[in-house]
Amino acid sequence: FASYYGDHMVLQKEPVGAVVWGYGEPGAAVTVTLSRDGGLIVMKKMVQVKGPPGTWTTVLDPMDQGGPYTLTAGQGSENVTLQDIYFGDVWLCSGQSNMAMTVLQIANASQELVAAAHYPYIRVFAAAPARSDVELEDLEQINLPWSIPTAENLGHGNFTYFSAVCWLLGRYLYEALRYPIGLVEAAWGGTPIEAWSSRRALQACGLPEDMGRGEGRTPLLHGACFNHARLAPEAPASGLALCFATPLSPALSSSISPHQHLSGPQTPSVLWNAMIHPLLNMTLRGVAWYQGEANAFLHTDWYNCTFPALIADWRQAFHAGSAGQTEPLLPFGFVQLSTYRRQSPDDSFTRLRWHQTA
């Protein structure tokens, strides 16, 4: 199986089918079997391994909520079996440090961590921070494989795993829906939207492909844009933006984040390539996004194009990657930036917050 399938996982329930994929010998036949915990076979799928790259993909029949099930992939005499599988809703949680902040760091952390044991049907998974200059087909590293929540894995450490915003969303959904919830975290503190965007999405907003390639040497820019492009899911942008950008003063640059030590990569598309593109085959119920602080001081007035462009692009990409199982208008929830400094003359957060409504 691919890296993000494992024991204890949640797969997307009906009305759509969950996509399952993995690796094998090119040309070989793989049998994928879903069984009840007692051994009763629910469905079998036969699929051939494509080669290269030596991968197979199948779509399970839509399944009602619940479990547990076992999922087996067999090639010849070799079998790999995943256990304690449930069907429910799967949510992807992404963004920067406010999404990466863990349950350990919130005000009522001790209460939440003790209560984790009461939610065995919420399952959590965290991709490791990673970057790539090319689109990857699978995750290279995982911080937390699919797990039943515990105080230890929800509060592993500051800005590691598991995301407090993601966990609280999942807990709220479970309490309202009363069926299994799968939570997938892919977040990295101090990262701008450009790093999470595909080249397609950036080009739709007229942003140059080599923007930010001199990472670490280019001063942050505080820009103003006019005549910005509008992006619809089914149409290219209607125009290009005209922007003027000037370097921030060193004093302002040094105060852009309350978590300066967590500053992540700014290079365009590197997080899309390494942390989002590998997940495209996953059938999702929705996305939760908490990001924007980095863009309060980097291409701020592009955000009213880059944010809608990212949403439209992720929707199209997850729909296509899941063989049409993830709905084309995938629910995409986001958190608007809040204030955190009193009486500041800088209006960057205010402007970014307005652009988030584009």
C-alpha positions in Angstrom: 0.0 0.0 0.0 1.0 3.6 -0.4 2.5 5.4 2.6 -0.7 6.9 4.0 -2.7 3.7 4.2 -2.4 1.8 7.5 -4.0 0.1 10.4 -6.6 2.2 12.2 -7.3 4.5 9.2 -10.6 6.0 8.2 -11.7 5.8 4.5 -14.3 8.0 3.0 -17.8 6.5 3.3 -20.7 6.6 0.8 -22.1 8.1 -1.4 -18.6 7.9 -3.0 -16.0 5.2 -3.2 -12.6 5.3 -1.4 -9.6 5.2 -3.6 -6.9 2.7 -2.6 -3.5 2.3 -4.2 -0.1 0.8 -3.8 2.9 -0.8 -5.3 3.7 -4.1 -7.1 5.5 -5.9 -9.8 4.7 -4.3 -13.2 2.2 -6.4 -15.1 1.2 -8.5 -12.0 -2.4 -8.8 -10.9 -3.3 -7.5 -7.4 -6.4 -8.7 -5.5 -7.8 -6.1 -3.0 -10.1 -7.6 -0.5 -12.3 -5.9 2.1 -13.5 -8.1 4.9 -15.4 -7.9 8.2 -13.3 -8.3 11.3 -14.6 -11.9 11.5 -13.3 -12.8 8.1 -16.6 -12.3 6.0 -15.5 -10.9 2.6 -17.4 -7.8 1.7 -15.9 -7.1 -1.7 -13.0 -8.1 -3.9 -11.3 -6.0 -6.6 -8.8 -7.2 -9.2 -6.4 -4.7 -10.6 -3.2 -4.8 -12.7 0.0 -3.1 -11.7 1.0 -0.5 -14.2 4.7 -0.2 -15.0 6.6 1.9 -14.8 6.1 3.2 -12.1 4.8 -0.1 -10.7 1.6 1.2 -9.0 -1.9 -0.1 -8.9 -5.1 1.8 -8.1 -8.7 0.7 -7.4 -11.9 2.4 -6.1 -13.8 0.5 -3.5 -17.6 0.3 -3.7 -19.3 3.0 -1.6 -19.6 1.8 2.0 -21.8 2.8 4.8 -20.3 4.4 7.9 -18.8 2.0 10.5 -16.4 -0.9 10.9 -14.0 -2.4 11.8 -12.8 -4.0 8.6 -9.6 -5.5 7.3 -8.1 -4.5 3.9 -5.8 -6.9 2.1 -3.7 -6.5 -1.0 -2.4 -9.7 -2.5 0.0 -10.4 -5.3 0.8 -14.1 -5.9 1.6 -15.6 -2.5 2.4 -12.2 -0.9 -0.3 -10.4 1.1 -0.3 -7.2 3.1 -3.2 -6.7 5.5 -4.4 -3.6 7.2 -6.6 -3.9 10.3 -9.1 -1.9 12.3 -10.3 0.1 9.2 -13.4 2.3 9.5 -15.5 4.2 7.0 -16.6 7.8 7.8 -15.6 11.3 6.7 -11.9 12.2 5.9 -10.8 15.8 6.3 -7.4 17.3 5.2 -6.1 20.1 7.5 -3.4 22.3 6.0 -1.7 25.7 6.5 1.0 27.3 8.5 1.8 27.5 12.3 -1.7 28.2 13.5 -2.7 24.9 11.9 0.5 23.2 13.1 0.0 24.3 16.7 -0.7 21.2 18.7 -3.3 20.3 21.3 -0.5 20.5 23.9 -0.3 24.3 23.2 -4.0 25.4 23.7 -5.4 27.0 26.8 -7.3 23.9 28.1 -4.6 21.4 26.9 -4.7 19.1 29.9 -8.5 18.7 29.7 -8.4 18.0 25.9 -5.6 15.5 26.2 -7.3 13.5 29.0 -10.5 13.5 27.0 -8.8 12.1 23.9 -9.5 8.5 25.1 -13.2 9.1 24.8 -12.9 9.5 21.0 -11.6 6.1 19.6 -13.5 6.6 16.4 -11.7 9.8 15.5 -8.4 8.7 13.8 -5.4 11.0 13.2 -2.6 11.0 10.7 0.2 13.6 10.2 2.5 14.0 7.2 6.0 15.2 8.0 7.1 18.7 6.8 8.8 18.1 3.5 9.6 20.1 0.3 10.4 19.0 -3.2 11.2 20.8 -6.5 9.1 18.2 -8.4 5.7 16.7 -7.8 5.9 13.5 -5.7 3.6 10.6 -6.1 3.8 9.5 -2.4 4.8 11.0 0.9 8.5 10.7 1.7 8.0 10.9 5.5 5.2 10.6 8.0 5.2 12.1 11.5 2.2 10.1 12.8 0.8 7.1 11.0 -2.9 6.5 11.4 -3.6 6.3 15.1 -6.3 6.2 17.7 -6.0 9.5 19.6 -4.1 9.5 22.9 -2.7 12.2 25.1 0.8 11.3 23.7 0.0 11.6 20.0 -2.2 14.6 20.3 0.3 16.5 22.4 3.6 15.2 21.0 5.3 18.7 21.2 5.1 22.3 20.1 4.3 22.7 16.4 4.8 19.0 15.7 1.6 16.9 16.0 -1.3 16.8 16.4 -2.9 20.0 15.1 -5.2 21.5 17.7 -7.5 23.2 15.1 -7.8 19.9 13.2 -8.5 17.9 16.3 -11.1 20.3 17.6 -12.8 20.3 14.1 -12.8 16.5 14.1 -14.2 16.3 17.7 -17.0 18.8 16.8 -17.9 16.8 13.7 -17.9 13.5 15.6 -20.1 14.9 18.3 -22.5 16.2 15.7 -22.5 13.2 13.3 -21.7 10.3 15.6 -19.7 8.3 13.0 -16.0 7.9 12.3 -13.9 10.9 11.4 -10.4 10.7 9.8 -8.1 13.7 10.2 -5.0 14.2 8.0 -2.6 17.0 8.9 -0.2 18.5 6.4 1.0 21.8 7.7 4.3 23.8 8.1 4.8 27.0 10.1 5.9 30.2 8.5 4.9 29.2 5.0 3.2 31.5 2.3 0.4 30.3 0.1 2.8 30.3 -2.9 4.6 27.2 -1.4 1.3 25.3 -1.2 0.1 26.3 -4.7 0.8 24.3 -7.9 2.4 26.0 -10.8 -0.9 26.0 -12.6 -2.5 28.0 -9.8 0.3 30.5 -9.6 0.4 31.0 -13.4 -3.4 31.7 -13.3 -2.6 34.7 -11.2 0.3 35.8 -13.4 3.0 35.0 -10.9 6.3 34.1 -12.4 7.5 30.5 -12.0 10.9 31.5 -10.6 9.4 33.8 -8.0 11.2 33.1 -4.7 13.8 30.8 -6.1 16.5 32.7 -4.4 15.0 31.7 -1.1 16.8 33.0 2.0 18.5 35.8 0.0 15.5 37.8 -1.2 13.9 40.3 1.2 10.3 39.9 2.0 8.1 42.1 -0.2 5.2 44.3 0.7 3.3 44.6 -2.6 0.3 46.5 -4.0 -1.6 45.0 -6.9 -4.2 46.4 -9.3 -6.6 44.9 -11.8 -6.2 41.5 -10.2 -7.1 38.3 -12.0 -10.2 36.4 -11.2 -10.1 32.6 -11.3 -13.1 30.3 -11.9 -12.8 26.6 -11.6 -13.7 26.1 -15.2 -12.0 29.0 -16.8 -8.5 30.6 -16.9 -7.8 33.9 -15.2 -9.3 36.8 -17.1 -6.3 39.0 -16.7 -2.9 39.7 -15.1 -2.2 41.8 -12.2 0.1 44.8 -12.2 2.1 44.9 -9.0 4.6 47.2 -7.3 6.7 45.7 -4.5 9.3 47.2 -2.2 11.5 45.4 0.3 10.3 45.6 3.9 12.6 47.4 6.4 14.8 45.0 8.4 12.9 46.0 11.6 9.5 45.1 10.2 10.9 42.0 8.5 12.2 40.7 11.9 8.7 41.1 13.5 6.6 39.4 10.9 5.9 36.3 13.0 5.4 35.5 16.6 7.2 32.2 15.9 10.2 33.3 13.9 12.1 30.1 14.5 9.4 28.2 12.6 9.8 30.1 9.4 9.3 27.6 6.6 10.1 27.5 2.9 8.9 30.3 0.6 9.8 28.7 -2.7 6.8 28.4 -4.9 5.1 25.0 -5.1 7.6 23.0 -3.0 5.0 22.1 -0.4 2.4 21.4 -3.0 4.9 19.0 -4.6 5.9 17.1 -1.4 2.9 17.3 0.9 -0.3 17.8 -1.2 0.3 16.2 -4.6 1.0 12.8 -3.0 -2.4 12.9 -1.3 -4.5 13.6 -4.5 -5.6 10.0 -4.8 -7.2 10.2 -1.4 -11.0 10.5 -1.4 -11.8 13.5 0.9 -14.9 14.9 2.5 -13.4 18.4 2.9 -10.4 20.6 3.6 -9.7 22.9 6.6 -7.2 25.7 5.9 -5.5 28.1 8.4 -2.8 30.2 6.7 -2.2 33.8 5.8 0.2 35.2 8.4 3.2 34.8 6.1 1.4 36.5 3.3 0.6 39.5 5.4 4.2 40.5 4.5 4.7 38.6 1.3 2.7 39.4 -1.9 -0.2 40.5 0.3 -2.3 42.0 -2.4 -1.9 39.0 -4.6 -3.8 37.0 -2.1 -7.2 37.9 -3.5 -6.2 35.9 -6.5 -3.8 33.3 -5.1 -6.2 32.1 -2.4 -9.2 31.5 -4.7 -6.8 30.0 -7.3 -5.5 27.5 -4.7 -9.0 26.5 -3.7 -10.1 26.0 -7.3 -6.9 24.1 -8.2 -7.1 21.8 -5.1 -10.7 21.0 -5.9 -9.9 20.1 -9.5 -6.8 18.1 -8.6 -8.4 16.1 -5.8 -11.4 15.4 -8.0 -9.2 14.2 -10.8 -6.8 12.3 -8.6 -9.5 10.3 -6.9 -11.1 9.2 -10.3 -14.0 11.6 -9.7 -14.8 10.3 -6.2 -13.9 13.5 -4.3 -16.6 16.0 -5.2 -15.7 18.8 -7.7 -16.9 21.4 -5.2 -15.0 20.0 -2.3 -16.0 21.8 0.9 -13.0 24.1 1.7 -13.2 25.8 5.1 -10.8 28.4 6.2 -10.0 30.5 9.3 -9.6 34.3 8.8 -6.6 35.9 10.5 -7.3 37.4 13.9 -5.6 40.4 15.4 -2.6 39.7 17.7 -1.0 43.2 18.2 -2.7 46.1 19.8 -2.4 49.6 18.4 -0.1 48.6 15.6 0.2 51.1 12.8 0.7 48.2 10.3 -2.4 47.1 8.5 -1.1 44.0 6.8 -3.3 41.6 8.7 -6.3 43.7 8.1 -5.6 43.8 4.3 -4.9 40.0 4.2 -8.1 39.3 6.2 -10.1 41.3 3.6 -8.4 39.4 0.7 -9.4 36.1 2.3 -13.0 37.0 1.4 -12.2 37.3 -2.3 
